[in-house]
Amino acid sequence: MHRDPDGVVPGAPSSAAPAADLNLLRTFLAVYRSGSFTAAAGLLGLSQPTVTTQIRTLERQTGRELFERLPRGVAPTAVAHDLAARVAAPLDALTAATGPENEPERQAPPVHLAGPAELLCTRVLPALAPLVAEGVRLRVTPGLTEPLLDELRAGRHDLVIATYRPRGRALTSVPLLDEEFVLVAAPVWADRITSRLAVEGPTAMHAVPLVTYAEDLPIARRYWRHVFGTRLSCPAAVTVPDLRGVLAAVTAGAGFTVLPRYLCHDKIADGTLVTLHEPDDPPINTGYLVQRPGRPDNPDVPRIRDLLIDVGRTW
C-alpha cells in the first residue's frame, strides 16, 4: 500500500472517517498489543492474511498508516498510539461484558520481560519463580534501557524495567524500586584507604584501581558529583559490561567501585566487601516498570506486573 510522506493513504477520505467496524478495532488492538500480525492472528483465532486485510481496511478508513512493517513484527505509528488510547478501555469493557463465559481455556502466551541483567538475575527472576511454578511462561531479555524501550514500543516486549521514566504517552510507567549506590572495596583495600578518605577526601582513591561497567564511568561519576561535589578524574582499571562481573572483580581485591546496594548487600553483610563511605544523602536512582498503554491481551502480564510492584517495595 503506497502512502505519502505524512503516512496518508492515497485515495483515503480527507474528512472524518466513518465509524470503524468493531471487529477491525479488535484486530487493531490485538496487533497493537502483541506487536505482530502473526501473534495477533493466534490470539484472535484468525489467519494471518485475514489480520493483514483487516488492518489495511482500517488504514483505508482512517486514511492513516497505523503500523510500520518491520523485519520482525510491526511498530505502532503515532496515529496508532492515539487510536489505542481511545479505544482500548471501551473494547476491553465490551469484551468483559459480552465475552463467552464457557470459552475453552487456552494457555496464555509467554510474557516478554526485559531490563538490566543484574536486576533480572538477582531480584526479578527469583521473585517470579512462584508464578512460573503455577504455569506462567517467561521470555527474558537483558539490555540497556533506551533500546529496550524502543523494542517495547515496537511490541517486542510486554514489560520493561527501565532506569529512567520514559516521556510521552506511548508508554506508561510506575516506580518500581529505588537503587542506592554505595562505594565499596575488599577489606585489603579498605584497611589502607578508609582513614585517608576521611581526611583527604576523594583524592585518597587515586591510588586505588577503579573497576566499572563502562568506560565513561556513569555510576561512579554520578556518585562523585553527588557525594563529593567534584568531578571523578581517575580512569578505569577494569571495565566489564555486567555489574555482577564488577562485583566479582572487586570482591577478589581488584580495586574499588560504586554499586547498587541490592547487588552487594550480602557481601557487605558478611564482610567480604566494605563500605568505604556512608554519606548522609547517598545517590539514589529510581527504576520504573514500563508497558504499553491499555489492557494486555495476555492475562499473565498484569499478574507479573502486580507481583513485581509488590515485591519491589522490599528491594
C-alpha positions as CSV (number, residue, x, y, z in Angstrom):
1,M,0.0,0.0,0.0
2,H,1.5,3.3,-1.1
3,R,1.4,6.3,1.2
4,D,2.6,9.9,1.0
5,P,5.4,11.1,3.3
6,D,2.8,12.0,6.0
7,G,1.6,8.4,6.2
8,V,-1.7,9.3,4.4
9,V,-3.1,6.5,2.3
10,P,-3.8,7.9,-1.2
11,G,-7.4,7.9,-2.1
12,A,-8.5,7.8,1.5
13,P,-11.2,10.2,2.7
14,S,-9.8,13.5,3.8
15,S,-12.7,14.2,6.1
16,A,-13.5,12.3,9.3
17,A,-13.6,8.5,8.5
18,P,-16.8,6.6,9.2
19,A,-17.1,4.6,12.4
20,A,-14.9,1.5,12.1
21,D,-16.3,-2.0,12.4
22,L,-15.8,-3.4,15.9
23,N,-14.0,-6.4,14.5
24,L,-11.5,-4.2,12.8
25,L,-10.8,-2.3,16.1
26,R,-10.4,-5.6,18.0
27,T,-7.9,-6.8,15.4
28,F,-6.1,-3.5,15.5
29,L,-5.9,-3.7,19.3
30,A,-4.6,-7.2,19.2
31,V,-1.8,-6.2,16.7
32,Y,-1.0,-3.1,18.7
33,R,-0.6,-5.1,21.9
34,S,1.1,-8.2,20.5
35,G,3.5,-6.4,18.1
36,S,2.9,-8.5,15.1
37,F,0.2,-9.7,12.7
38,T,1.1,-13.3,13.3
39,A,0.8,-13.1,17.1
40,A,-2.5,-11.2,16.8
41,A,-3.8,-13.9,14.5
42,G,-3.0,-16.5,17.1
43,L,-4.8,-14.5,19.8
44,L,-7.9,-13.9,17.7
45,G,-8.1,-17.3,16.1
46,L,-7.8,-15.8,12.7
47,S,-5.4,-16.4,9.8
48,Q,-2.5,-14.0,9.3
49,P,-3.8,-12.9,5.9
50,T,-7.2,-12.1,7.5
51,V,-5.5,-9.9,10.1
52,T,-3.4,-8.2,7.4
53,T,-6.5,-7.5,5.3
54,Q,-8.4,-6.1,8.3
55,I,-5.6,-3.7,9.2
56,R,-5.4,-2.5,5.6
57,T,-9.1,-1.9,5.6
58,L,-8.9,0.1,8.8
59,E,-6.0,2.1,7.4
60,R,-8.1,2.9,4.4
61,Q,-11.0,4.0,6.6
62,T,-8.8,6.2,8.8
63,G,-6.7,7.5,6.0
64,R,-3.5,7.0,8.0
65,E,-0.9,4.3,8.4
66,L,-1.3,2.5,11.7
67,F,1.8,0.3,11.7
68,E,5.3,0.4,10.3
69,R,6.2,-3.0,8.9
70,L,9.5,-4.3,10.4
71,P,11.6,-7.3,9.6
72,R,10.2,-8.8,12.8
73,G,6.7,-7.6,13.7
74,V,5.3,-4.1,13.4
75,A,5.8,-0.8,15.2
76,P,2.8,1.4,16.0
77,T,2.7,4.9,14.5
78,A,1.7,8.0,16.4
79,V,-1.8,7.6,14.9
80,A,-1.9,4.0,16.3
81,H,-0.9,5.1,19.8
82,D,-3.6,7.7,19.8
83,L,-6.2,5.3,18.5
84,A,-5.3,2.6,21.0
85,A,-5.6,5.2,23.8
86,R,-9.1,6.0,22.7
87,V,-10.5,2.5,22.0
88,A,-8.7,0.2,24.4
89,A,-10.8,0.8,27.5
90,P,-14.2,0.6,25.8
91,L,-13.3,-2.5,23.8
92,D,-12.0,-4.2,27.0
93,A,-15.2,-3.3,28.8
94,L,-17.3,-4.6,25.9
95,T,-15.3,-7.9,25.8
96,A,-15.7,-8.4,29.5
97,A,-19.5,-7.8,29.3
98,T,-20.2,-9.9,26.3
99,G,-17.4,-12.5,26.0
100,P,-18.5,-16.1,26.2
101,E,-18.2,-17.5,29.7
102,N,-17.6,-21.1,28.7
103,E,-14.8,-20.4,26.2
104,P,-12.3,-23.3,26.3
105,E,-9.3,-22.4,28.4
106,R,-6.1,-21.8,26.4
107,Q,-2.6,-21.5,27.7
108,A,-1.5,-17.9,27.8
109,P,1.4,-17.0,25.6
110,P,4.8,-16.2,27.2
111,V,5.3,-12.8,28.9
112,H,8.2,-11.0,27.4
113,L,10.1,-9.2,30.1
114,A,13.2,-7.1,29.7
115,G,15.5,-5.0,31.9
116,P,19.0,-4.7,33.4
117,A,20.7,-8.1,33.5
118,E,21.8,-7.8,37.1
119,L,18.4,-6.8,38.5
120,L,16.7,-9.5,36.4
121,C,19.0,-12.3,37.6
122,T,19.4,-11.3,41.3
123,R,15.9,-10.0,42.2
124,V,13.3,-10.3,39.4
125,L,13.6,-14.0,38.4
126,P,13.7,-15.3,42.0
127,A,10.6,-13.2,42.8
128,L,8.7,-14.6,39.8
129,A,9.6,-18.2,40.5
130,P,6.2,-18.9,42.2
131,L,4.3,-17.7,39.1
132,V,6.4,-19.9,36.9
133,A,5.6,-22.8,39.1
134,E,1.9,-22.0,38.6
135,G,2.3,-22.2,34.8
136,V,3.3,-18.6,33.8
137,R,5.8,-18.6,30.9
138,L,8.5,-16.0,30.6
139,R,10.9,-14.9,27.9
140,V,13.5,-12.7,29.5
141,T,15.8,-10.2,27.6
142,P,18.6,-8.3,29.3
143,G,19.8,-5.0,28.0
144,L,20.1,-1.2,28.3
145,T,17.1,0.9,28.9
146,E,16.9,3.0,25.7
147,P,17.0,0.2,23.1
148,L,14.6,-1.9,25.3
149,L,12.1,0.9,25.4
150,D,12.3,1.2,21.6
151,E,11.6,-2.6,21.4
152,L,8.7,-2.2,23.8
153,R,7.1,0.5,21.6
154,A,7.6,-1.9,18.7
155,G,5.7,-4.7,20.5
156,R,8.7,-7.0,21.2
157,H,8.3,-6.9,25.0
158,D,5.3,-6.8,27.3
159,L,7.1,-5.2,30.3
160,V,10.5,-3.4,30.6
161,I,12.3,-2.4,33.8
162,A,13.8,0.9,32.9
163,T,16.5,3.0,34.7
164,Y,14.5,6.2,33.9
165,R,10.9,7.2,33.3
166,P,10.1,7.4,29.6
167,R,8.5,10.5,28.3
168,G,5.4,10.9,26.2
169,R,2.1,9.0,26.0
170,A,3.3,6.0,24.0
171,L,4.3,4.1,27.2
172,T,3.0,4.1,30.8
173,S,5.3,3.6,33.8
174,V,5.2,3.2,37.6
175,P,8.0,3.5,40.1
176,L,9.4,0.0,40.9
177,L,12.4,0.4,43.2
178,D,15.0,2.9,44.4
179,E,18.6,1.9,43.9
180,E,21.0,3.3,46.5
181,F,24.6,3.5,45.3
182,V,27.5,2.6,47.6
183,L,31.2,3.0,47.4
184,V,32.9,-0.4,48.2
185,A,36.1,-2.3,48.1
186,A,37.5,-5.5,49.5
187,P,39.0,-5.4,53.1
188,V,42.5,-5.4,51.7
189,W,41.9,-2.0,50.2
190,A,39.5,-0.7,52.8
191,D,42.1,-1.1,55.5
192,R,44.6,1.1,53.6
193,I,42.3,4.0,52.5
194,T,39.3,4.4,54.8
195,S,41.1,6.6,57.3
196,R,42.8,8.5,54.5
197,L,39.4,9.1,52.7
198,A,38.0,10.7,55.9
199,V,40.9,13.1,56.0
200,E,41.9,13.7,52.3
201,G,38.5,13.2,50.7
202,P,38.1,11.6,47.3
203,T,41.8,12.2,46.3
204,A,42.6,9.3,48.6
205,M,41.1,7.0,46.0
206,H,43.5,8.0,43.2
207,A,46.0,5.2,44.2
208,V,43.3,2.5,44.1
209,P,42.3,0.8,40.8
210,L,38.7,1.6,39.7
211,V,36.5,-1.2,38.4
212,T,33.4,-0.2,36.4
213,Y,31.0,-1.5,33.8
214,A,31.5,1.2,31.2
215,E,34.4,3.4,30.0
216,D,32.6,6.6,30.7
217,L,32.1,5.6,34.4
218,P,28.4,6.7,34.7
219,I,27.7,5.3,38.1
220,A,31.0,6.4,39.7
221,R,30.9,9.8,38.1
222,R,27.4,10.4,39.5
223,Y,28.5,9.2,43.0
224,W,31.5,11.6,42.9
225,R,29.3,14.6,41.8
226,H,26.5,13.9,44.3
227,V,28.6,13.0,47.3
228,F,31.9,14.8,46.9
229,G,30.7,17.7,44.8
230,T,33.6,17.2,42.4
231,R,34.5,15.5,39.1
232,L,35.9,12.0,39.1
233,S,39.2,12.2,37.4
234,C,40.7,8.7,37.7
235,P,40.4,6.3,34.7
236,A,39.0,2.8,34.9
237,A,41.5,0.0,35.5
238,V,38.9,-2.7,34.6
239,T,35.7,-2.4,32.6
240,V,33.2,-5.2,32.3
241,P,29.7,-4.6,30.9
242,D,27.9,-6.6,33.7
243,L,27.7,-5.3,37.3
244,R,28.0,-8.9,38.5
245,G,31.4,-9.1,36.9
246,V,32.3,-5.7,38.6
247,L,31.2,-7.2,41.9
248,A,33.2,-10.3,41.4
249,A,36.4,-8.4,40.5
250,V,36.1,-6.0,43.4
251,T,35.3,-8.8,45.9
252,A,38.5,-10.5,44.7
253,G,40.5,-7.4,45.5
254,A,40.9,-5.8,42.1
255,G,40.1,-2.3,43.4
256,F,37.1,-0.2,44.3
257,T,33.7,0.6,42.6
258,V,30.3,2.0,43.1
259,L,27.4,-0.5,43.0
260,P,23.7,-0.6,43.7
261,R,23.3,-1.7,47.3
262,Y,20.9,-4.5,46.4
263,L,23.6,-6.2,44.4
264,C,26.3,-6.1,47.1
265,H,24.2,-6.2,50.3
266,D,25.1,-9.8,51.1
267,K,28.8,-9.2,50.5
268,I,28.8,-6.2,52.8
269,A,26.9,-8.1,55.5
270,D,29.4,-11.0,55.6
271,G,32.4,-8.7,55.5
272,T,33.6,-9.7,52.0
273,L,33.1,-6.1,50.9
274,V,33.5,-2.9,53.0
275,T,31.6,0.3,52.5
276,L,34.2,3.0,52.2
277,H,31.9,6.0,52.8
278,E,28.5,6.5,54.4
279,P,27.1,9.8,53.2
280,D,24.1,11.3,54.8
281,D,22.5,11.7,51.4
282,P,23.6,8.8,49.2
283,P,22.8,9.0,45.4
284,I,19.6,7.1,44.5
285,N,18.2,6.1,41.1
286,T,14.6,5.2,40.7
287,G,13.7,2.2,38.4
288,Y,10.4,2.1,36.6
289,L,8.2,-0.7,35.3
290,V,7.1,0.2,31.8
291,Q,4.4,-1.1,29.4
292,R,2.3,0.0,26.5
293,P,-1.0,1.7,27.4
294,G,-4.2,-0.3,27.6
295,R,-5.1,-3.7,29.0
296,P,-2.9,-6.5,27.8
297,D,-4.5,-9.5,26.0
298,N,-2.2,-11.8,28.0
299,P,-3.7,-12.2,31.5
300,D,-0.3,-13.1,32.9
301,V,1.2,-9.7,32.1
302,P,-0.8,-7.9,34.9
303,R,0.0,-10.8,37.2
304,I,3.7,-10.3,36.8
305,R,3.3,-6.5,36.9
306,D,1.4,-6.6,40.2
307,L,3.8,-9.0,41.8
308,L,6.8,-7.0,40.8
309,I,5.3,-3.8,42.1
310,D,4.5,-5.6,45.4
311,V,7.9,-7.1,45.9
312,G,9.8,-4.1,44.6
313,R,8.9,-2.3,47.8
314,T,11.2,-4.7,49.7
315,W,14.2,-4.4,47.3
